[in-house]
Amino acid sequence: MKAIIKTLLIVASSVTILNCSSQKQEPFEPKEIYKSKDLIITQIAENSFEHTSFKQTNDFGNVPCNGLIVRDDDEVIIFDTPTNDKNSEELIKWIKEKLHCKINAIIPTHFHDDSAGGLKAFDDNNIPSYAYSKTIELAKENKFVVPKNSFSDSLILKVGDEKIIARFFGEGHTKDNVVGYFPSENIIFGGCLIKESEAGKGYLGDANVAAWSGTVEKVKKAYPDVKIVIPGHGEIGDQKILDYTIQLFKNP
């Protein structure tokens, strides 16, 4: 009788372990957790959130513009500001009041206003800003708000016990576009260097079209196992949107 009970306990324990394992393997389902007229926040992984604001343009209409928030413990780092100071204040308030986190840094991935248009709001809240040296140079040339801290080629910052990497792989959408990476959840924020599936080429006024595909090929090689890729505009994807962007600009 004892042997039977022992066997049943082993079976029950094995089933529990299998159930727990299968739960851990289930993919995270993105969910919209905040929405106002000007700002949408979507949780895309346990500790990663996409923020989306909007820019009215003459050529492309009211364009959704993405950024990334990554978290560990009670700290966050943000890639790209919302499109203006008002929307950025709204995002900062949400992070403080709902996530209860300290914002360690804001990192614009290039100098355009869909990446750095709300930088003054971060300055006003004493949040450190970091940008590639070329981004700072272009911001100064265009008389935009200038990020406070410069880096050459790549930057690593701590967020809680984790880290983020911002890295310049080459020209494409602009001469200064960098890519953000959150190793903890294997997420790339590609900014405007990366296109959503089926997107057109978009604004090319500051682009190096001939270099674009080669730059994205370098990104793909650096992060071969990436799970989530966030473009500057439109729907999140995976490695397929890296491939799509490469092909889109393959024959400029």
Secondary structure as GFF3:
##gff-version 3
##sequence-region A 1 252
A	DSSP	alpha_helix	2	25	.	.	.	ID=ss1
A	DSSP	beta_strand	31	35	.	.	.	ID=ss2
A	DSSP	beta_strand	40	45	.	.	.	ID=ss3
A	DSSP	beta_strand	48	57	.	.	.	ID=ss4
A	DSSP	beta_strand	61	72	.	.	.	ID=ss5
A	DSSP	beta_strand	75	79	.	.	.	ID=ss6
A	DSSP	alpha_helix	85	94	.	.	.	ID=ss7
A	DSSP	pi_helix	95	99	.	.	.	ID=ss8
A	DSSP	beta_strand	102	107	.	.	.	ID=ss9
A	DSSP	alpha_helix	113	116	.	.	.	ID=ss10
A	DSSP	alpha_helix	119	124	.	.	.	ID=ss11
A	DSSP	beta_strand	130	132	.	.	.	ID=ss12
A	DSSP	alpha_helix	133	141	.	.	.	ID=ss13
A	DSSP	beta_strand	149	151	.	.	.	ID=ss14
A	DSSP	beta_strand	154	159	.	.	.	ID=ss15
A	DSSP	beta_strand	162	168	.	.	.	ID=ss16
A	DSSP	beta_strand	178	182	.	.	.	ID=ss17
A	DSSP	three_ten_helix	183	185	.	.	.	ID=ss18
A	DSSP	beta_strand	187	191	.	.	.	ID=ss19
A	DSSP	alpha_helix	209	222	.	.	.	ID=ss20
A	DSSP	beta_strand	228	231	.	.	.	ID=ss21
A	DSSP	alpha_helix	239	248	.	.	.	ID=ss22
###
